[in-house]
Amino acid sequence: MLIKAAINGGRAKAEHAAVPISPDEQAAAVVACLKAGADAIHLHVRFVGAARSSRSYAEGLVSEKESLHAEDVAGTLLVVKAVAPNAPIGVSTGAWILPDPVARLRAVAAWKVLPGFASVNFSEEGAVDLAKLLLSRGVDVEAGLCDADAAQVFVRCGLGARCIRVLLEPQEQELERALETVGAIERVLTSGAPDLPPLLQHLSYPTRCRRIPPPT
């Protein structure tokens, strides 16, 4: 079983004062999660510029706005990797961060410091091209699937065997409805991609996860 800690998401300090925003805050959260038993880390990069610390955040030099720009990704990853050099560190590439798919590709293509992996949401425009770009740069991809339609896109693109895991991420808040969506995604994956490696099932909202064995 793999335990992955998502340390901040798109959340703001208004939601909880301890949400790590600055690179130093994120680095401290990464260390704490690894000590608690996490095997991998997922984080959302914020606009950094030349700022690093909690003090910089307090002074308004670090924004809570998420970023995919090369300088911000590097500014966060370099600080995090300094305290956790061997940990698998992944980042979000969600379309809400940079909605234009062409601009998103350009931003990722400009990365100089690379994460160990990145999550790609296959419900979003440009997901397949983004996944291919990341893989071509040596960045592992975890495929985010929020519903059966996203699963169909994922199966048709033929990248299943090259992705490190699939994230089943139903958006429904009610457990029963979320599990119905998970079942629909599983059916698509089972019928359309029998050569997939073992998958990590991850539900973002209801607290439940299980490992899906490889097809026999």
C-alpha positions in Angstrom: 0.0 0.0 0.0 1.2 3.5 -0.8 0.3 6.5 1.3 0.4 9.8 -0.5 0.0 13.0 1.5 -1.6 16.0 -0.3 -0.3 18.8 1.8 -2.2 21.9 0.7 -4.4 21.5 -2.4 -5.9 24.7 -3.6 -6.9 25.7 -0.1 -6.2 29.1 1.4 -5.1 30.1 4.9 -8.6 31.5 5.4 -9.8 27.9 5.4 -7.1 26.9 8.0 -4.2 29.0 9.2 -1.8 26.0 9.0 -2.3 25.5 5.2 1.3 25.5 3.9 1.7 28.2 1.2 5.3 29.4 1.0 8.1 27.1 0.0 9.5 26.9 3.5 6.0 26.1 4.9 5.6 23.4 2.3 9.0 22.0 3.0 8.2 21.7 6.7 4.8 20.0 5.9 6.6 17.5 3.7 9.1 16.6 6.4 6.2 16.2 8.9 4.2 14.0 6.6 7.2 11.8 5.7 8.0 11.3 9.5 4.3 10.3 10.0 4.6 7.6 7.4 3.8 9.1 4.0 5.5 7.4 1.0 4.9 10.2 -1.5 3.9 13.9 -1.5 1.5 15.8 -3.7 1.6 19.6 -3.5 0.2 22.7 -5.2 2.8 25.3 -6.2 2.0 28.9 -5.4 3.2 32.1 -6.9 6.6 32.6 -5.3 8.8 35.0 -7.2 11.9 35.5 -5.0 10.1 34.8 -1.7 10.5 31.7 0.3 9.4 32.0 3.9 6.3 32.4 6.1 7.5 35.9 6.8 7.5 36.6 3.1 3.9 35.3 2.9 3.0 37.6 5.8 4.6 40.5 4.0 2.5 39.8 0.9 5.5 38.5 -1.3 4.0 35.0 -1.7 0.6 34.7 -3.2 -2.0 32.0 -2.5 -2.6 31.9 -6.2 -1.5 28.6 -7.7 1.1 28.6 -10.4 2.7 26.4 -13.1 5.3 28.9 -14.1 8.9 27.6 -14.2 10.3 30.0 -11.6 7.5 29.2 -9.1 7.8 25.4 -9.6 11.6 25.7 -9.2 11.3 28.0 -6.2 9.1 25.5 -4.3 10.8 22.2 -5.5 14.3 23.3 -4.7 13.4 24.2 -1.1 11.4 21.0 -0.7 14.0 18.7 -2.2 16.7 20.3 0.1 14.9 18.8 3.1 13.5 15.6 1.4 16.0 14.7 -1.4 14.8 11.1 -1.8 11.1 11.6 -1.4 8.8 11.2 -4.4 7.4 14.8 -4.8 4.5 15.4 -7.2 2.7 18.6 -8.3 -0.8 19.4 -9.6 -1.3 20.5 -13.2 -5.0 21.3 -12.8 -6.6 23.4 -15.6 -7.9 25.9 -13.0 -4.3 27.0 -12.5 -3.7 27.9 -16.1 -7.0 27.4 -18.1 -5.6 27.8 -21.6 -4.3 24.3 -22.6 -1.6 25.8 -25.0 -0.3 28.1 -22.3 -0.3 25.2 -19.8 1.8 23.1 -22.2 4.2 26.0 -22.7 4.5 26.5 -18.9 5.3 22.9 -18.3 7.7 22.7 -21.2 9.7 25.6 -19.6 10.2 23.8 -16.3 13.9 23.6 -15.4 13.4 21.8 -12.1 11.3 18.8 -12.5 9.0 17.0 -9.9 9.2 13.3 -9.6 5.6 13.0 -10.8 2.6 15.2 -11.8 -1.1 14.6 -11.7 -3.0 15.1 -14.9 -6.8 15.3 -14.8 -8.2 13.5 -17.9 -11.5 15.4 -17.7 -9.6 18.6 -18.8 -8.9 19.9 -22.2 -5.4 19.1 -23.4 -4.8 16.4 -20.8 -3.5 13.8 -23.2 -1.0 16.2 -24.7 0.1 17.3 -21.3 0.6 13.7 -20.1 2.7 13.0 -23.2 4.8 16.1 -22.6 5.5 15.2 -19.0 6.4 11.6 -19.9 8.7 12.8 -22.6 10.5 14.9 -20.0 10.9 12.0 -17.6 8.2 13.1 -15.2 6.0 10.2 -14.1 2.2 10.8 -14.5 -0.6 9.8 -12.3 -4.0 10.0 -14.1 -6.8 11.8 -12.3 -10.2 10.4 -13.2 -13.3 12.1 -11.8 -15.9 10.1 -13.8 -16.5 7.5 -16.5 -16.0 10.0 -19.3 -12.5 10.9 -18.0 -11.8 7.2 -17.8 -12.8 6.7 -21.4 -10.4 9.5 -22.5 -7.7 7.8 -20.5 -8.3 4.4 -21.9 -8.5 5.7 -25.5 -5.2 7.6 -25.3 -3.2 4.4 -24.7 -1.0 5.8 -21.9 -2.2 3.5 -19.2 0.8 1.3 -19.0 3.1 4.3 -18.8 1.4 6.0 -15.9 2.4 5.1 -12.3 -1.1 5.1 -10.9 -4.7 6.1 -11.5 -6.5 8.4 -9.0 -10.2 7.8 -8.8 -11.5 11.2 -7.7 -15.3 11.4 -7.6 -16.5 14.9 -7.0 -19.7 13.9 -5.3 -19.9 14.7 -1.6 -22.2 11.9 -0.6 -20.5 8.6 -0.1 -23.0 6.4 -1.9 -23.0 8.6 -5.0 -19.2 8.8 -4.9 -19.0 5.0 -4.8 -21.3 4.8 -7.8 -19.0 7.0 -9.8 -16.0 4.9 -8.6 -17.8 1.8 -9.9 -18.5 3.4 -13.2 -14.8 4.3 -13.6 -13.7 0.8 -12.6 -15.9 -0.7 -15.2 -14.4 1.4 -17.9 -10.9 0.6 -16.8 -11.5 -3.1 -16.5 -13.2 -3.5 -19.9 -11.0 -1.0 -21.8 -7.6 -1.3 -20.3 -6.9 -4.9 -19.2 -3.1 -4.3 -19.4 -3.0 -1.5 -16.8 -0.6 -1.9 -13.9 -2.0 -2.2 -10.3 -4.0 1.0 -9.5 -4.2 3.1 -6.4 -7.7 4.1 -5.7 -8.0 7.5 -4.2 -11.2 9.3 -3.3 -10.7 13.0 -2.7 -13.8 13.6 -0.6 -15.2 10.5 1.1 -12.4 9.0 3.2 -11.9 5.5 1.7 -9.2 4.0 -0.4 -8.3 0.5 -1.5 -5.8 -1.1 -3.9 -7.2 -2.7 -7.0 -5.5 -5.9 -7.9 -4.2 -6.3 -11.5 -6.6 -8.1 -13.9 -6.1 -11.9 -14.1 
